[in-house]
Amino acid sequence: MIKITEHIKINPLTIALLALGIIFKCPTVFYVSYAVMALHETAHLVAAVCVGLKIDCVILQPFGLNLRLKNRIVNTFSDEVILYLSGPLFNAVAALVSLWIYSLCGAEVVRECYAMNIALFAVNMLPAMPLDGGVLLKRFLSRRLGYRTANRVSGVVSAVICVMLAALGVYVVTLNRTNFSLILFSLLLMGNIFTQREKYDVDFVSELMFAEKKKKNRVRLIAADTDSNIRDVAARFNRGSYAIVYFIDNGGKIADVKTETEIIESLTSTY
């Protein structure tokens, strides 16, 4: 990544893509598409700040902006809805505004802007991970059924949607032998199902924090190095609170999260 400022970076491929667009005189729709995707992510950025999340950096990727967050746990479900719906809602409003402007002037670039916003809204509201609709489905199920069940259900739903998109893509190819976009998109989604492996699950951490608050008078968060002795960590527990331990690696990132119960069980199993 090329560092522009402390909080803004750009992928070298982005520079190459834009340069190729200029050299080969790509149609206006190329630049409209990038602008619409960038504004979509900007809406997420504004919502993230509004719900109390801290932005680590913004990366200009070849197909839009990518946000890196310092903290990822949102305290309320309503804040999560605001966070993940902000992008698609922006596209819906932008599409309506574009349609109104197009009715006044009939400019082709405005029509393309309308089409891109509608397409981005529809795609992002699909209940498949890691799209906004898929994340919202998983968050809702996590609140109702727990994170383990939510993981399984969202995974199955995502897989079904991938298969349906792939089938639709094959049908489109039979009509237009050069249009492989739907097939490629379904493969990208399917790849996410098998390759996405977070070191800790945000839903899991949220469930630990808020479920234990209902059972205990006080929840205490403890940070420990990944090479810390388990007995030393357990020595920091006290009767007045229930502990959740965050294990931090050498890079300062969360490598694992364990509850007080899990720590105690691991201690007893060694004796």
PASEBA-1860 file (N, C-alpha, C; in nm, 3 decimals):
! residues 271
1> MIKITEHI> 0.082/-0.119/0.000/0.000/0.000/0.000/0.087/0.127/0.000 ~ 0.043/0.227/-0.073/0.114/0.355/-0.076/0.047/0.449/0.024 ~ 0.126/0.497/0.119/0.074/0.583/0.224/0.069/0.727/0.176 ~ -0.052/0.785/0.170/-0.068/0.924/0.129/-0.062/1.015/0.251 ~ -0.145/0.983/0.351/-0.140/1.051/0.480/-0.143/0.943/0.587 ~ -0.149/0.984/0.713/-0.152/0.887/0.822/-0.274/0.797/0.815 ~ -0.385/0.848/0.765/-0.510/0.772/0.763/-0.560/0.741/0.623 ~ -0.484/0.772/0.520/-0.527/0.745/0.382/-0.416/0.671/0.308
9> KINPLTIA> -0.451/0.555/0.251/-0.356/0.476/0.172/-0.420/0.443/0.038 ~ -0.338/0.409/-0.059/-0.390/0.374/-0.191/-0.321/0.248/-0.242 ~ -0.403/0.158/-0.294/-0.351/0.036/-0.353/-0.286/0.069/-0.487 ~ -0.162/0.023/-0.511/-0.095/0.052/-0.640/-0.180/0.011/-0.761 ~ -0.261/-0.095/-0.744/-0.346/-0.139/-0.855/-0.450/-0.033/-0.890 ~ -0.489/0.047/-0.790/-0.586/0.154/-0.815/-0.526/0.258/-0.910 ~ -0.402/0.293/-0.884/-0.333/0.389/-0.971/-0.321/0.332/-1.112 ~ -0.284/0.204/-1.120/-0.269/0.140/-1.251/-0.401/0.135/-1.326
17> LLALGIIF> -0.510/0.103/-1.253/-0.641/0.091/-1.315/-0.688/0.226/-1.370 ~ -0.670/0.332/-1.289/-0.712/0.465/-1.333/-0.625/0.512/-1.451 ~ -0.495/0.478/-1.445/-0.406/0.516/-1.555/-0.447/0.447/-1.685 ~ -0.480/0.318/-1.675/-0.524/0.244/-1.794/-0.654/0.302/-1.848 ~ -0.740/0.344/-1.755/-0.866/0.405/-1.798/-0.844/0.531/-1.879 ~ -0.744/0.611/-1.838/-0.712/0.733/-1.910/-0.646/0.702/-2.044 ~ -0.550/0.608/-2.042/-0.476/0.573/-2.165/-0.568/0.518/-2.272 ~ -0.655/0.425/-2.232/-0.743/0.360/-2.330/-0.878/0.430/-2.345
25> KCPTVFYV> -0.891/0.545/-2.280/-1.013/0.627/-2.292/-1.138/0.545/-2.263 ~ -1.140/0.488/-2.143/-1.255/0.408/-2.102/-1.381/0.496/-2.099 ~ -1.497/0.435/-2.120/-1.621/0.513/-2.120/-1.649/0.576/-1.983 ~ -1.733/0.674/-1.983/-1.767/0.747/-1.860/-1.818/0.655/-1.752 ~ -1.886/0.548/-1.790/-1.944/0.456/-1.692/-1.837/0.396/-1.600 ~ -1.715/0.384/-1.651/-1.603/0.333/-1.571/-1.580/0.424/-1.450 ~ -1.574/0.555/-1.476/-1.547/0.651/-1.368/-1.670/0.671/-1.279 ~ -1.789/0.665/-1.340/-1.912/0.676/-1.261/-1.922/0.560/-1.163
33> SYAVMALH> -1.888/0.439/-1.211/-1.894/0.321/-1.124/-1.802/0.337/-1.004 ~ -1.680/0.382/-1.028/-1.583/0.398/-0.919/-1.633/0.503/-0.820 ~ -1.686/0.614/-0.873/-1.734/0.722/-0.785/-1.851/0.674/-0.699 ~ -1.942/0.599/-0.757/-2.059/0.550/-0.683/-2.015/0.454/-0.572 ~ -1.921/0.364/-0.602/-1.872/0.270/-0.500/-1.797/0.343/-0.389 ~ -1.720/0.446/-0.428/-1.647/0.523/-0.328/-1.743/0.597/-0.235 ~ -1.849/0.654/-0.291/-1.947/0.725/-0.209/-2.025/0.629/-0.119 ~ -2.049/0.508/-0.169/-2.114/0.404/-0.088/-2.033/0.377/0.039
41> ETAHLVAA> -1.902/0.359/0.023/-1.815/0.333/0.138/-1.800/0.456/0.226 ~ -1.805/0.574/0.166/-1.799/0.696/0.245/-1.919/0.707/0.337 ~ -2.036/0.664/0.290/-2.156/0.663/0.374/-2.136/0.570/0.494 ~ -2.073/0.455/0.471/-2.040/0.365/0.581/-1.943/0.431/0.679 ~ -1.847/0.504/0.625/-1.748/0.572/0.709/-1.815/0.673/0.801 ~ -1.904/0.754/0.746/-1.975/0.855/0.826/-2.059/0.787/0.933 ~ -2.127/0.678/0.896/-2.209/0.605/0.993/-2.123/0.544/1.103 ~ -2.005/0.492/1.066/-1.914/0.432/1.165/-1.872/0.534/1.270
49> VCVGLKID> -1.840/0.654/1.224/-1.801/0.761/1.316/-1.920/0.799/1.405 ~ -2.038/0.804/1.348/-2.158/0.843/1.424/-2.192/0.743/1.534 ~ -2.164/0.614/1.513/-2.196/0.514/1.615/-2.079/0.488/1.709 ~ -1.973/0.567/1.698/-1.864/0.559/1.794/-1.745/0.474/1.756 ~ -1.740/0.425/1.631/-1.625/0.347/1.589/-1.510/0.440/1.548 ~ -1.389/0.393/1.566/-1.272/0.474/1.531/-1.208/0.420/1.403 ~ -1.184/0.508/1.309/-1.127/0.471/1.180/-0.976/0.464/1.190 ~ -0.920/0.350/1.154/-0.775/0.337/1.153/-0.719/0.399/1.025
57> CVILQPFG> -0.774/0.359/0.910/-0.731/0.418/0.784/-0.833/0.388/0.675 ~ -0.825/0.465/0.568/-0.909/0.445/0.449/-0.816/0.406/0.334 ~ -0.847/0.295/0.268/-0.763/0.247/0.158/-0.841/0.259/0.027 ~ -0.780/0.325/-0.072/-0.841/0.338/-0.203/-0.808/0.213/-0.284 ~ -0.905/0.122/-0.291/-0.888/-0.003/-0.364/-0.932/0.015/-0.509 ~ -0.898/-0.081/-0.597/-0.936/-0.068/-0.739/-1.087/-0.055/-0.762 ~ -1.168/-0.110/-0.671/-1.312/-0.106/-0.692/-1.385/-0.038/-0.576 ~ -1.325/0.070/-0.523/-1.391/0.146/-0.418/-1.302/0.166/-0.297
65> LNLRLKNR> -1.361/0.218/-0.191/-1.287/0.242/-0.068/-1.300/0.125/0.026 ~ -1.198/0.104/0.107/-1.199/0.000/0.208/-1.164/0.063/0.343 ~ -1.248/0.039/0.444/-1.227/0.100/0.575/-1.161/0.001/0.669 ~ -1.059/0.045/0.740/-0.998/-0.034/0.846/-1.035/0.030/0.979 ~ -1.098/-0.047/1.068/-1.145/0.007/1.195/-1.055/-0.034/1.309 ~ -1.039/0.057/1.406/-0.961/0.024/1.526/-1.044/-0.061/1.622 ~ -1.172/-0.029/1.634/-1.263/-0.107/1.718/-1.383/-0.148/1.635 ~ -1.431/-0.271/1.656/-1.535/-0.325/1.568/-1.662/-0.365/1.641
73> IVNTFSDE> -1.665/-0.350/1.771/-1.782/-0.395/1.848/-1.879/-0.279/1.866 ~ -2.001/-0.296/1.815/-2.105/-0.195/1.828/-2.198/-0.237/1.941 ~ -2.231/-0.143/2.028/-2.302/-0.177/2.151/-2.448/-0.215/2.131 ~ -2.516/-0.155/2.033/-2.659/-0.181/2.017/-2.689/-0.229/1.875 ~ -2.796/-0.306/1.864/-2.834/-0.358/1.733/-2.879/-0.246/1.641 ~ -2.944/-0.143/1.696/-2.987/-0.029/1.614/-2.867/0.041/1.550 ~ -2.756/0.051/1.626/-2.634/0.110/1.570/-2.578/0.023/1.458 ~ -2.588/-0.109/1.474/-2.541/-0.200/1.369/-2.624/-0.183/1.242
81> VILYLSGP> -2.756/-0.167/1.258/-2.843/-0.146/1.142/-2.805/-0.017/1.070 ~ -2.781/0.089/1.148/-2.739/0.217/1.089/-2.608/0.200/1.014 ~ -2.514/0.129/1.075/-2.382/0.113/1.016/-2.388/0.040/0.883 ~ -2.461/-0.072/0.877/-2.459/-0.154/0.756/-2.563/-0.112/0.651 ~ -2.667/-0.040/0.693/-2.766/0.007/0.596/-2.727/0.140/0.534 ~ -2.631/0.210/0.594/-2.596/0.344/0.547/-2.554/0.345/0.401 ~ -2.470/0.248/0.361/-2.424/0.241/0.222/-2.538/0.218/0.123 ~ -2.615/0.108/0.141/-2.727/0.083/0.049/-2.831/0.195/0.048
89> LFNAVAAL> -2.859/0.254/0.165/-2.958/0.363/0.169/-2.908/0.485/0.092 ~ -2.777/0.510/0.101/-2.722/0.620/0.021/-2.745/0.593/-0.127 ~ -2.720/0.468/-0.172/-2.741/0.434/-0.312/-2.887/0.449/-0.354 ~ -2.980/0.413/-0.263/-3.122/0.426/-0.294/-3.161/0.573/-0.312 ~ -3.113/0.658/-0.220/-3.143/0.802/-0.229/-3.077/0.862/-0.352 ~ -2.951/0.824/-0.378/-2.879/0.876/-0.494/-2.948/0.835/-0.624 ~ -3.004/0.712/-0.627/-3.074/0.666/-0.746/-3.199/0.750/-0.771 ~ -3.274/0.781/-0.664/-3.395/0.863/-0.679/-3.360/1.004/-0.726
97> VSLWIYSL> -3.254/1.060/-0.668/-3.211/1.194/-0.709/-3.165/1.194/-0.855 ~ -3.091/1.088/-0.894/-3.044/1.078/-1.033/-3.161/1.066/-1.130 ~ -3.262/0.989/-1.089/-3.380/0.973/-1.175/-3.452/1.106/-1.194 ~ -3.459/1.184/-1.085/-3.525/1.315/-1.093/-3.446/1.410/-1.184 ~ -3.312/1.412/-1.167/-3.228/1.499/-1.250/-3.235/1.456/-1.397 ~ -3.237/1.325/-1.420/-3.244/1.274/-1.558/-3.374/1.316/-1.626 ~ -3.483/1.320/-1.548/-3.611/1.362/-1.606/-3.609/1.510/-1.646 ~ -3.518/1.586/-1.587/-3.508/1.728/-1.617/-3.416/1.758/-1.735
105> CGAEVVRE> -3.299/1.686/-1.737/-3.199/1.720/-1.839/-3.172/1.608/-1.940 ~ -3.200/1.483/-1.902/-3.181/1.372/-1.995/-3.036/1.339/-2.024 ~ -2.943/1.381/-1.936/-2.801/1.356/-1.959/-2.769/1.208/-1.943 ~ -2.688/1.153/-2.034/-2.654/1.011/-2.032/-2.577/0.973/-1.907 ~ -2.486/1.061/-1.862/-2.406/1.030/-1.744/-2.494/1.017/-1.620 ~ -2.603/1.092/-1.614/-2.695/1.084/-1.501/-2.770/0.952/-1.504 ~ -2.805/0.908/-1.625/-2.873/0.777/-1.638/-2.782/0.664/-1.592 ~ -2.652/0.675/-1.627/-2.556/0.574/-1.583/-2.539/0.576/-1.431
113> CYAMNIAL> -2.541/0.695/-1.375/-2.533/0.709/-1.229/-2.653/0.642/-1.162 ~ -2.771/0.661/-1.219/-2.892/0.597/-1.166/-2.880/0.445/-1.172 ~ -2.836/0.393/-1.287/-2.825/0.248/-1.305/-2.724/0.188/-1.208 ~ -2.611/0.255/-1.189/-2.508/0.203/-1.097/-2.556/0.202/-0.953 ~ -2.626/0.306/-0.912/-2.676/0.313/-0.774/-2.780/0.205/-0.748 ~ -2.868/0.182/-0.845/-2.968/0.077/-0.830/-2.902/-0.060/-0.821 ~ -2.802/-0.083/-0.908/-2.732/-0.212/-0.909/-2.659/-0.235/-0.777 ~ -2.590/-0.132/-0.728/-2.514/-0.147/-0.605/-2.606/-0.167/-0.485
121> FAVNMLPA> -2.720/-0.100/-0.484/-2.818/-0.120/-0.377/-2.869/-0.264/-0.377 ~ -2.909/-0.313/-0.495/-2.965/-0.447/-0.505/-2.863/-0.554/-0.466 ~ -2.739/-0.540/-0.513/-2.636/-0.639/-0.484/-2.603/-0.641/-0.335 ~ -2.584/-0.523/-0.275/-2.544/-0.517/-0.136/-2.652/-0.560/-0.038 ~ -2.777/-0.560/-0.080/-2.884/-0.604/0.007/-2.910/-0.754/-0.001 ~ -2.835/-0.825/-0.087/-2.846/-0.971/-0.089/-2.799/-1.026/0.047 ~ -2.873/-1.121/0.106/-2.836/-1.173/0.239/-2.722/-1.274/0.233 ~ -2.613/-1.235/0.169/-2.495/-1.323/0.157/-2.374/-1.250/0.210
129> MPLDGGVL> -2.292/-1.321/0.287/-2.168/-1.263/0.339/-2.068/-1.246/0.225 ~ -1.986/-1.139/0.221/-1.975/-1.032/0.320/-2.051/-0.907/0.282 ~ -2.158/-0.920/0.201/-2.236/-0.805/0.160/-2.312/-0.747/0.279 ~ -2.355/-0.622/0.267/-2.422/-0.555/0.380/-2.546/-0.632/0.426 ~ -2.623/-0.684/0.330/-2.741/-0.761/0.366/-2.706/-0.889/0.440 ~ -2.596/-0.953/0.400/-2.552/-1.075/0.468/-2.503/-1.047/0.609 ~ -2.431/-0.937/0.627/-2.383/-0.901/0.761/-2.501/-0.870/0.852 ~ -2.600/-0.797/0.800/-2.718/-0.765/0.881/-2.793/-0.891/0.921
137> LKRFLSRR> -2.807/-0.986/0.827/-2.873/-1.113/0.859/-2.799/-1.185/0.971 ~ -2.666/-1.191/0.962/-2.587/-1.258/1.063/-2.598/-1.190/1.199 ~ -2.596/-1.055/1.199/-2.608/-0.981/1.325/-2.744/-1.007/1.390 ~ -2.850/-1.007/1.306/-2.985/-1.030/1.359/-2.996/-1.171/1.418 ~ -2.947/-1.270/1.345/-2.953/-1.407/1.394/-2.867/-1.425/1.520 ~ -2.755/-1.354/1.527/-2.669/-1.364/1.645/-2.740/-1.315/1.769 ~ -2.818/-1.209/1.753/-2.893/-1.155/1.867/-3.003/-1.250/1.910 ~ -3.061/-1.320/1.813/-3.176/-1.407/1.843/-3.135/-1.550/1.878
145> LGYRTANR> -3.037/-1.604/1.805/-3.006/-1.746/1.817/-2.866/-1.774/1.870 ~ -2.782/-1.672/1.884/-2.644/-1.695/1.925/-2.553/-1.700/1.804 ~ -2.425/-1.671/1.828/-2.333/-1.655/1.715/-2.305/-1.785/1.641 ~ -2.304/-1.900/1.712/-2.273/-2.027/1.645/-2.381/-2.063/1.543 ~ -2.507/-2.054/1.585/-2.617/-2.082/1.493/-2.620/-1.981/1.380 ~ -2.593/-1.855/1.412/-2.591/-1.749/1.310/-2.484/-1.777/1.206 ~ -2.368/-1.826/1.249/-2.260/-1.859/1.156/-2.304/-1.967/1.057 ~ -2.367/-2.070/1.113/-2.410/-2.182/1.028/-2.518/-2.138/0.929
153> VSGVVSAV> -2.619/-2.068/0.980/-2.731/-2.027/0.894/-2.685/-1.929/0.786 ~ -2.607/-1.828/0.825/-2.560/-1.730/0.727/-2.470/-1.796/0.623 ~ -2.393/-1.896/0.665/-2.308/-1.969/0.571/-2.390/-2.044/0.468 ~ -2.495/-2.111/0.514/-2.583/-2.187/0.423/-2.656/-2.094/0.328 ~ -2.711/-1.984/0.383/-2.783/-1.888/0.299/-2.689/-1.829/0.193 ~ -2.567/-1.795/0.234/-2.470/-1.739/0.139/-2.438/-1.839/0.028 ~ -2.421/-1.966/0.066/-2.390/-2.069/-0.033/-2.504/-2.086/-0.133 ~ -2.628/-2.085/-0.082/-2.745/-2.101/-0.170/-2.752/-1.985/-0.269
161> ICVMLAAL> -2.729/-1.864/-0.220/-2.734/-1.747/-0.308/-2.623/-1.753/-0.412 ~ -2.504/-1.800/-0.371/-2.394/-1.816/-0.468/-2.431/-1.911/-0.580 ~ -2.493/-2.022/-0.545/-2.534/-2.121/-0.645/-2.639/-2.061/-0.739 ~ -2.735/-1.988/-0.681/-2.840/-1.925/-0.763/-2.781/-1.822/-0.859 ~ -2.686/-1.742/-0.810/-2.621/-1.642/-0.895/-2.540/-1.709/-1.006 ~ -2.471/-1.818/-0.969/-2.391/-1.890/-1.068/-2.481/-1.946/-1.178 ~ -2.596/-2.002/-1.137/-2.691/-2.057/-1.234/-2.745/-1.947/-1.325 ~ -2.776/-1.832/-1.265/-2.824/-1.719/-1.344/-2.713/-1.671/-1.439
169> GVYVVTLN> -2.588/-1.674/-1.388/-2.475/-1.633/-1.472/-2.457/-1.723/-1.592 ~ -2.474/-1.853/-1.571/-2.463/-1.949/-1.683/-2.572/-1.920/-1.787 ~ -2.692/-1.889/-1.738/-2.803/-1.857/-1.830/-2.772/-1.731/-1.909 ~ -2.715/-1.630/-1.842/-2.680/-1.504/-1.909/-2.573/-1.530/-2.016 ~ -2.478/-1.618/-1.986/-2.371/-1.649/-2.082/-2.428/-1.716/-2.207 ~ -2.532/-1.797/-2.189/-2.593/-1.861/-2.306/-2.660/-1.757/-2.397 ~ -2.701/-1.644/-2.337/-2.762/-1.537/-2.417/-2.656/-1.442/-2.474 ~ -2.556/-1.415/-2.390/-2.448/-1.324/-2.430/-2.315/-1.388/-2.392
177> RTNFSLIL> -2.246/-1.446/-2.486/-2.129/-1.529/-2.459/-2.010/-1.452/-2.400 ~ -2.020/-1.322/-2.392/-1.908/-1.243/-2.338/-1.934/-1.190/-2.198 ~ -2.052/-1.214/-2.144/-2.087/-1.157/-2.013/-2.070/-1.263/-1.903 ~ -1.953/-1.263/-1.838/-1.925/-1.359/-1.732/-1.928/-1.294/-1.594 ~ -1.982/-1.172/-1.585/-1.975/-1.096/-1.460/-2.047/-1.165/-1.344 ~ -2.165/-1.221/-1.370/-2.240/-1.286/-1.262/-2.168/-1.412/-1.212 ~ -2.110/-1.486/-1.302/-2.037/-1.607/-1.263/-1.916/-1.569/-1.178 ~ -1.843/-1.468/-1.221/-1.726/-1.423/-1.145/-1.766/-1.371/-1.007
185> FSLLLMGN> -1.877/-1.298/-1.003/-1.925/-1.244/-0.875/-1.964/-1.356/-0.780 ~ -2.032/-1.458/-0.832/-2.072/-1.571/-0.747/-1.950/-1.647/-0.696 ~ -1.846/-1.657/-0.778/-1.723/-1.724/-0.735/-1.652/-1.645/-0.626 ~ -1.654/-1.513/-0.636/-1.596/-1.429/-0.533/-1.668/-1.447/-0.400 ~ -1.801/-1.451/-0.404/-1.879/-1.472/-0.282/-1.851/-1.611/-0.224 ~ -1.847/-1.711/-0.311/-1.821/-1.847/-0.265/-1.682/-1.857/-0.203 ~ -1.586/-1.791/-0.265/-1.451/-1.792/-0.210/-1.445/-1.731/-0.073 ~ -1.527/-1.628/-0.049/-1.531/-1.564/0.082/-1.578/-1.660/0.191
193> IFTQREKY> -1.672/-1.748/0.155/-1.726/-1.843/0.253/-1.617/-1.935/0.306 ~ -1.526/-1.976/0.217/-1.424/-2.074/0.254/-1.294/-2.010/0.303 ~ -1.271/-1.885/0.265/-1.141/-1.824/0.300/-1.149/-1.724/0.413 ~ -1.269/-1.675/0.445/-1.279/-1.575/0.551/-1.261/-1.642/0.687 ~ -1.152/-1.611/0.752/-1.122/-1.667/0.883/-1.074/-1.555/0.974 ~ -1.164/-1.501/1.055/-1.125/-1.395/1.146/-1.063/-1.455/1.271 ~ -0.966/-1.385/1.328/-0.900/-1.433/1.449/-0.995/-1.429/1.567 ~ -1.093/-1.341/1.562/-1.198/-1.342/1.663/-1.326/-1.297/1.595
201> DVDFVSEL> -1.437/-1.347/1.641/-1.565/-1.318/1.582/-1.632/-1.205/1.658 ~ -1.670/-1.099/1.587/-1.730/-0.983/1.652/-1.859/-1.022/1.722 ~ -1.939/-1.108/1.658/-2.063/-1.152/1.720/-2.035/-1.231/1.847 ~ -1.932/-1.313/1.845/-1.895/-1.393/1.961/-1.856/-1.302/2.078 ~ -1.773/-1.202/2.050/-1.730/-1.109/2.155/-1.849/-1.032/2.210 ~ -1.937/-0.987/2.122/-2.056/-0.914/2.166/-2.143/-1.002/2.254 ~ -2.159/-1.128/2.211/-2.241/-1.220/2.289/-2.183/-1.242/2.427 ~ -2.052/-1.259/2.434/-1.986/-1.276/2.563/-2.010/-1.156/2.654
209> MFAEKKKK> -1.987/-1.037/2.598/-1.995/-0.916/2.679/-2.136/-0.892/2.731 ~ -2.233/-0.898/2.641/-2.367/-0.859/2.680/-2.445/-0.971/2.747 ~ -2.415/-1.096/2.714/-2.481/-1.208/2.782/-2.433/-1.217/2.926 ~ -2.303/-1.200/2.945/-2.251/-1.211/3.081/-2.295/-1.094/3.168 ~ -2.321/-0.979/3.107/-2.370/-0.865/3.184/-2.507/-0.895/3.245 ~ -2.584/-0.979/3.177/-2.716/-1.014/3.229/-2.704/-1.108/3.347 ~ -2.595/-1.188/3.349/-2.579/-1.289/3.454/-2.497/-1.238/3.572 ~ -2.407/-1.145/3.547/-2.316/-1.099/3.650/-2.339/-0.951/3.678
217> NRVRLIAA> -2.300/-0.909/3.795/-2.313/-0.768/3.829/-2.214/-0.682/3.751 ~ -2.100/-0.740/3.721/-1.996/-0.662/3.655/-1.909/-0.751/3.567 ~ -1.878/-0.703/3.445/-1.789/-0.775/3.355/-1.658/-0.698/3.348 ~ -1.548/-0.768/3.366/-1.415/-0.706/3.365/-1.337/-0.758/3.246 ~ -1.283/-0.667/3.164/-1.206/-0.704/3.047/-1.057/-0.702/3.083 ~ -0.987/-0.810/3.048/-0.845/-0.824/3.081/-0.766/-0.843/2.952 ~ -0.657/-0.772/2.938/-0.567/-0.789/2.823/-0.442/-0.865/2.868 ~ -0.401/-0.963/2.787/-0.284/-1.043/2.820/-0.208/-1.076/2.692
225> DTDSNIRD> -0.077/-1.094/2.704/0.003/-1.135/2.589/-0.030/-1.278/2.550 ~ -0.013/-1.311/2.423/-0.044/-1.446/2.376/0.044/-1.552/2.441 ~ 0.164/-1.513/2.485/0.254/-1.610/2.550/0.244/-1.607/2.702 ~ 0.140/-1.542/2.753/0.122/-1.535/2.898/0.089/-1.672/2.956 ~ 0.137/-1.697/3.076/0.104/-1.820/3.146/-0.042/-1.815/3.191 ~ -0.117/-1.922/3.163/-0.260/-1.925/3.196/-0.283/-1.905/3.346 ~ -0.196/-1.959/3.428/-0.211/-1.945/3.573/-0.195/-1.799/3.615 ~ -0.103/-1.729/3.549/-0.085/-1.587/3.580/-0.207/-1.506/3.539
233> VAARFNRG> -0.267/-1.546/3.427/-0.388/-1.477/3.383/-0.502/-1.501/3.482 ~ -0.517/-1.627/3.524/-0.624/-1.662/3.619/-0.606/-1.592/3.753 ~ -0.482/-1.563/3.787/-0.456/-1.495/3.915/-0.513/-1.353/3.917 ~ -0.544/-1.301/3.799/-0.599/-1.165/3.790/-0.751/-1.162/3.804 ~ -0.813/-1.282/3.813/-0.957/-1.286/3.832/-0.991/-1.245/3.975 ~ -1.113/-1.195/3.996/-1.158/-1.168/4.133/-1.306/-1.201/4.146 ~ -1.350/-1.218/4.269/-1.488/-1.262/4.294/-1.591/-1.155/4.260 ~ -1.549/-1.031/4.255/-1.646/-0.924/4.234/-1.686/-0.901/4.089
241> SYAIVYFI> -1.625/-0.973/3.997/-1.657/-0.952/3.856/-1.630/-1.079/3.776 ~ -1.684/-1.081/3.656/-1.661/-1.193/3.565/-1.565/-1.146/3.458 ~ -1.461/-1.221/3.431/-1.354/-1.176/3.342/-1.369/-1.230/3.199 ~ -1.338/-1.145/3.104/-1.321/-1.183/2.964/-1.181/-1.141/2.925 ~ -1.101/-1.235/2.874/-0.959/-1.211/2.849/-0.933/-1.196/2.700 ~ -0.868/-1.086/2.664/-0.825/-1.061/2.526/-0.675/-1.091/2.518 ~ -0.638/-1.186/2.433/-0.496/-1.218/2.415/-0.442/-1.138/2.296 ~ -0.340/-1.055/2.324/-0.285/-0.962/2.226/-0.154/-1.016/2.172
249> DNGGKIAD> -0.138/-1.015/2.039/-0.013/-1.063/1.979/0.092/-0.952/1.976 ~ 0.208/-0.981/1.920/0.318/-0.884/1.918/0.287/-0.760/1.834 ~ 0.192/-0.775/1.742/0.154/-0.662/1.658/0.048/-0.573/1.719 ~ 0.006/-0.608/1.843/-0.096/-0.529/1.910/-0.238/-0.561/1.868 ~ -0.257/-0.674/1.796/-0.390/-0.713/1.751/-0.444/-0.826/1.838 ~ -0.577/-0.837/1.843/-0.641/-0.942/1.922/-0.625/-1.075/1.851 ~ -0.555/-1.168/1.917/-0.532/-1.300/1.858/-0.638/-1.400/1.902 ~ -0.693/-1.382/2.023/-0.792/-1.476/2.075/-0.870/-1.409/2.188
257> VKTETEII> -0.988/-1.461/2.214/-1.072/-1.412/2.324/-1.124/-1.532/2.402 ~ -1.107/-1.531/2.533/-1.155/-1.640/2.616/-1.228/-1.586/2.738 ~ -1.328/-1.661/2.781/-1.401/-1.622/2.902/-1.330/-1.677/3.024 ~ -1.369/-1.627/3.139/-1.314/-1.676/3.265/-1.340/-1.825/3.280 ~ -1.458/-1.869/3.239/-1.494/-2.011/3.248/-1.399/-2.097/3.165 ~ -1.370/-2.051/3.043/-1.281/-2.128/2.955/-1.139/-2.136/3.012 ~ -1.092/-2.026/3.072/-0.959/-2.025/3.132/-0.952/-2.125/3.248 ~ -1.053/-2.121/3.333/-1.056/-2.211/3.450/-1.064/-2.358/3.405
265> ESLTSTY> -1.147/-2.383/3.301/-1.159/-2.520/3.251/-1.027/-2.570/3.192 ~ -0.953/-2.483/3.124/-0.825/-2.523/3.069/-0.723/-2.549/3.179 ~ -0.735/-2.477/3.289/-0.645/-2.500/3.403/-0.674/-2.633/3.469 ~ -0.802/-2.661/3.492/-0.839/-2.785/3.561/-0.809/-2.909/3.475 ~ -0.813/-2.891/3.342/-0.789/-3.005/3.253/-0.640/-3.044/3.250 ~ -0.555/-2.951/3.294/-0.410/-2.981/3.294/-0.364/-3.049/3.421 ~ -0.453/-3.061/3.518/-0.415/-3.123/3.646/-0.491/-3.252/3.667
END
